[in-house]
Amino acid sequence: MTTTEAPPASDFIREIVAADLQAGKNGGRVVTRFPPEPNGHLHIGHAKSICLNFGIAAEYHGVCHLRFDDTNPTKEEVEYVESIQEDVRWLGFDWGDKLFYASDYFERLYQYAVQLIKEGKAYVDSLSADEVREYRGTLTEPGKDSPYRTRAVEENLDLFAHMRAGEFADGAHVLRAKIDMAS
């Protein structure tokens, strides 16, 4: 079996994978990931996700990345990283050289965010949590644009740099994509 041939699909996930392979997406390769947060031991739900993601990757001769979502250092421990790795192996899977940490990409993500601000595709929003809920809209009513959406690029870049430096309380400002709030 080559990487572009797929076993018969037996559920909606495999049907999607088979359709993607047939369409030549991702060069005919299957790449999945298991992204645990290392802040505790795994539970049965994690085991299901491990078996699904590593299993589908194996079934289609692809790879599964083990990517730790280590973005909350106050709650994460090396003990949990090691425990998760042990549990994945106990379930019969291995990630090979595909071990990643989200924190390794912070600088790249920051640069992408700056690029989006410069291109006018993102802005720093200063709405409170209650105001965000009010502006968000519902299934039956469209949302409204934040009044901060029209800030100048330079002001957004300055605020974003101060956010990065930790000069504001958590949640005082957030970076938002300029999406269509009416859809």
The 8 nearest C-alpha neighbors of each residue, nearest first, counted from 0:
[[1, 4, 2, 5, 3, 60, 6, 59],
 [2, 0, 3, 4, 60, 5, 59, 27],
 [1, 3, 4, 60, 28, 27, 59, 0],
 [4, 2, 27, 1, 20, 5, 21, 28],
 [5, 3, 1, 2, 0, 6, 20, 21],
 [4, 6, 17, 3, 7, 59, 2, 20],
 [5, 7, 8, 4, 59, 58, 17, 13],
 [6, 8, 9, 5, 17, 13, 14, 10],
 [9, 7, 13, 14, 10, 6, 17, 11],
 [8, 10, 13, 7, 14, 11, 12, 6],
 [11, 9, 13, 12, 8, 14, 15, 7],
 [10, 12, 14, 13, 15, 9, 8, 16],
 [13, 11, 15, 14, 10, 16, 8, 9],
 [12, 14, 16, 8, 15, 10, 11, 17],
 [13, 15, 11, 8, 17, 12, 16, 18],
 [16, 14, 18, 12, 13, 17, 19, 11],
 [15, 17, 13, 19, 18, 14, 20, 12],
 [16, 18, 14, 20, 19, 15, 13, 5],
 [19, 17, 21, 15, 20, 16, 14, 22],
 [20, 18, 22, 16, 24, 21, 17, 15],
 [21, 19, 23, 27, 17, 22, 18, 24],
 [20, 22, 18, 23, 19, 17, 3, 27],
 [23, 21, 19, 20, 24, 18, 27, 17],
 [24, 22, 27, 20, 21, 26, 19, 25],
 [23, 25, 19, 26, 22, 27, 20, 28],
 [26, 24, 27, 28, 23, 29, 20, 19],
 [25, 27, 24, 28, 23, 20, 3, 29],
 [26, 28, 23, 20, 3, 25, 24, 2],
 [29, 27, 26, 25, 61, 2, 30, 20],
 [28, 30, 61, 56, 59, 62, 31, 27],
 [29, 31, 62, 61, 63, 56, 28, 32],
 [32, 30, 63, 52, 56, 64, 62, 29],
 [33, 31, 64, 63, 65, 52, 34, 66],
 [32, 34, 65, 66, 49, 64, 35, 52],
 [35, 33, 66, 67, 68, 65, 32, 36],
 [36, 34, 67, 68, 37, 33, 66, 45],
 [35, 37, 68, 38, 67, 69, 34, 75],
 [38, 36, 79, 75, 80, 39, 35, 76],
 [39, 37, 75, 74, 36, 79, 76, 40],
 [40, 38, 79, 37, 41, 75, 36, 76],
 [39, 41, 79, 42, 82, 83, 38, 37],
 [40, 42, 45, 39, 83, 43, 46, 86],
 [43, 41, 45, 44, 46, 40, 47, 39],
 [42, 44, 46, 45, 47, 41, 48, 49],
 [45, 43, 47, 46, 42, 48, 41, 49],
 [44, 46, 48, 43, 47, 42, 41, 49],
 [45, 47, 43, 49, 44, 48, 50, 42],
 [46, 48, 44, 50, 45, 49, 51, 43],
 [47, 49, 51, 45, 46, 50, 52, 44],
 [50, 48, 46, 52, 47, 51, 53, 45],
 [51, 49, 54, 47, 48, 53, 52, 46],
 [50, 52, 48, 54, 49, 53, 55, 47],
 [53, 51, 49, 54, 55, 31, 50, 48],
 [52, 54, 56, 63, 50, 55, 49, 51],
 [55, 53, 51, 57, 50, 52, 56, 58],
 [56, 54, 58, 57, 52, 53, 51, 59],
 [55, 57, 61, 62, 53, 54, 59, 58],
 [58, 56, 60, 54, 55, 59, 61, 53],
 [59, 57, 55, 56, 60, 54, 61, 6],
 [58, 60, 56, 61, 57, 55, 5, 29],
 [61, 59, 57, 58, 56, 2, 62, 29],
 [62, 60, 56, 29, 59, 30, 57, 28],
 [61, 63, 30, 56, 31, 29, 64, 57],
 [64, 62, 31, 32, 53, 30, 56, 94],
 [63, 65, 32, 97, 66, 94, 98, 31],
 [64, 66, 98, 33, 32, 94, 34, 99],
 [67, 65, 99, 34, 100, 64, 98, 33],
 [66, 68, 100, 34, 35, 69, 36, 101],
 [67, 69, 36, 101, 70, 35, 34, 100],
 [70, 68, 67, 71, 101, 36, 102, 100],
 [69, 71, 68, 102, 72, 101, 36, 75],
 [70, 72, 73, 69, 74, 75, 68, 36],
 [73, 71, 75, 74, 70, 69, 76, 38],
 [72, 74, 71, 75, 76, 38, 70, 69],
 [75, 73, 38, 72, 71, 76, 37, 39],
 [76, 74, 38, 72, 37, 73, 71, 69],
 [75, 77, 78, 79, 38, 37, 80, 74],
 [76, 78, 80, 79, 81, 75, 37, 82],
 [79, 77, 76, 81, 80, 82, 37, 75],
 [80, 78, 82, 37, 81, 77, 76, 39],
 [81, 79, 77, 83, 37, 82, 78, 84],
 [80, 82, 84, 78, 79, 83, 85, 77],
 [81, 83, 79, 85, 84, 80, 78, 86],
 [84, 82, 86, 80, 85, 81, 79, 87],
 [83, 85, 81, 87, 86, 82, 80, 88],
 [84, 86, 82, 88, 83, 87, 89, 81],
 [87, 85, 89, 83, 88, 84, 82, 90],
 [88, 86, 90, 84, 89, 85, 92, 83],
 [87, 89, 92, 91, 85, 90, 86, 93],
 [90, 88, 86, 91, 87, 85, 92, 84],
 [91, 89, 87, 88, 92, 86, 50, 46],
 [92, 90, 88, 89, 87, 93, 86, 50],
 [91, 93, 88, 87, 90, 53, 94, 89],
 [92, 94, 95, 88, 87, 91, 53, 63],
 [93, 95, 97, 64, 63, 65, 96, 98],
 [96, 94, 97, 93, 98, 64, 62, 63],
 [95, 97, 98, 94, 64, 99, 93, 65],
 [96, 98, 64, 94, 95, 65, 99, 63],
 [99, 97, 65, 96, 66, 64, 94, 100],
 [100, 98, 66, 65, 67, 97, 101, 64],
 [99, 101, 67, 66, 102, 103, 68, 69],
 [100, 102, 68, 103, 104, 69, 67, 99],
 [101, 103, 104, 105, 100, 69, 70, 68],
 [104, 102, 101, 100, 105, 99, 106, 107],
 [103, 105, 102, 107, 106, 101, 108, 100],
 [106, 104, 108, 102, 107, 103, 109, 101],
 [107, 105, 109, 108, 104, 110, 103, 102],
 [106, 108, 110, 104, 109, 105, 111, 103],
 [109, 107, 111, 105, 110, 106, 104, 112],
 [108, 110, 106, 112, 107, 111, 105, 113],
 [109, 111, 113, 107, 112, 108, 114, 106],
 [112, 110, 114, 108, 109, 113, 115, 107],
 [111, 113, 109, 115, 114, 110, 108, 116],
 [114, 112, 110, 116, 111, 115, 117, 109],
 [113, 115, 111, 117, 112, 116, 118, 110],
 [116, 114, 120, 112, 118, 121, 113, 117],
 [115, 117, 121, 113, 119, 118, 114, 120],
 [118, 116, 114, 119, 115, 152, 113, 120],
 [119, 117, 115, 116, 120, 114, 121, 152],
 [118, 120, 116, 117, 121, 115, 152, 122],
 [119, 121, 115, 177, 118, 116, 176, 122],
 [122, 120, 176, 116, 177, 115, 175, 119],
 [123, 121, 175, 174, 155, 116, 148, 124],
 [122, 124, 174, 155, 173, 175, 172, 125],
 [125, 123, 173, 172, 147, 126, 174, 122],
 [124, 126, 172, 171, 127, 123, 173, 147],
 [125, 127, 130, 124, 131, 128, 172, 145],
 [126, 128, 130, 129, 131, 125, 171, 170],
 [127, 129, 131, 130, 132, 126, 170, 133],
 [130, 128, 132, 127, 131, 133, 126, 134],
 [129, 131, 133, 127, 132, 128, 126, 134],
 [132, 130, 128, 134, 133, 129, 135, 126],
 [131, 133, 135, 129, 130, 134, 128, 136],
 [132, 134, 130, 131, 135, 129, 136, 142],
 [133, 135, 143, 131, 142, 132, 136, 130],
 [136, 134, 142, 132, 133, 131, 143, 137],
 [142, 135, 137, 141, 140, 134, 133, 143],
 [138, 136, 140, 139, 141, 135, 142, 134],
 [137, 139, 140, 136, 141, 142, 182, 135],
 [138, 140, 137, 141, 136, 142, 182, 181],
 [141, 139, 137, 136, 138, 142, 181, 135],
 [142, 140, 181, 136, 137, 182, 180, 143],
 [136, 141, 143, 135, 180, 134, 181, 140],
 [144, 142, 134, 180, 145, 135, 141, 181],
 [143, 145, 180, 146, 148, 142, 134, 147],
 [144, 146, 147, 148, 143, 134, 124, 126],
 [145, 147, 148, 144, 149, 150, 124, 126],
 [148, 146, 145, 149, 124, 150, 125, 123],
 [147, 149, 145, 146, 150, 122, 144, 124],
 [150, 148, 147, 151, 146, 122, 145, 152],
 [151, 149, 147, 148, 152, 154, 155, 122],
 [150, 152, 154, 153, 155, 149, 156, 122],
 [151, 153, 155, 154, 117, 156, 116, 150],
 [154, 152, 156, 151, 155, 157, 117, 150],
 [155, 153, 157, 151, 156, 152, 158, 150],
 [156, 154, 152, 158, 153, 157, 123, 122],
 [155, 157, 159, 153, 154, 158, 152, 160],
 [156, 158, 154, 160, 155, 159, 153, 161],
 [159, 157, 161, 155, 160, 156, 162, 154],
 [158, 160, 162, 156, 161, 157, 155, 163],
 [159, 161, 163, 157, 162, 158, 156, 164],
 [162, 160, 164, 158, 163, 159, 166, 157],
 [163, 161, 159, 165, 164, 160, 166, 167],
 [162, 164, 160, 165, 161, 159, 166, 158],
 [163, 165, 161, 162, 166, 160, 167, 159],
 [166, 164, 162, 163, 167, 161, 168, 169],
 [165, 167, 161, 164, 162, 168, 163, 160],
 [168, 166, 165, 162, 171, 169, 161, 172],
 [167, 169, 171, 170, 166, 165, 172, 162],
 [170, 168, 171, 167, 172, 165, 173, 162],
 [169, 171, 172, 168, 173, 127, 128, 167],
 [172, 170, 168, 169, 125, 167, 173, 127],
 [173, 171, 125, 170, 124, 123, 174, 126],
 [174, 172, 124, 123, 170, 175, 125, 171],
 [173, 175, 123, 122, 124, 121, 176, 172],
 [176, 174, 121, 122, 123, 173, 177, 124],
 [175, 177, 121, 178, 120, 122, 174, 115],
 [178, 176, 121, 120, 175, 179, 122, 148],
 [177, 179, 176, 180, 120, 175, 121, 182],
 [178, 180, 181, 182, 177, 144, 142, 143],
 [179, 181, 142, 182, 143, 178, 144, 141],
 [182, 180, 141, 142, 179, 143, 140, 136],
 [181, 180, 179, 141, 142, 178, 140, 138]]
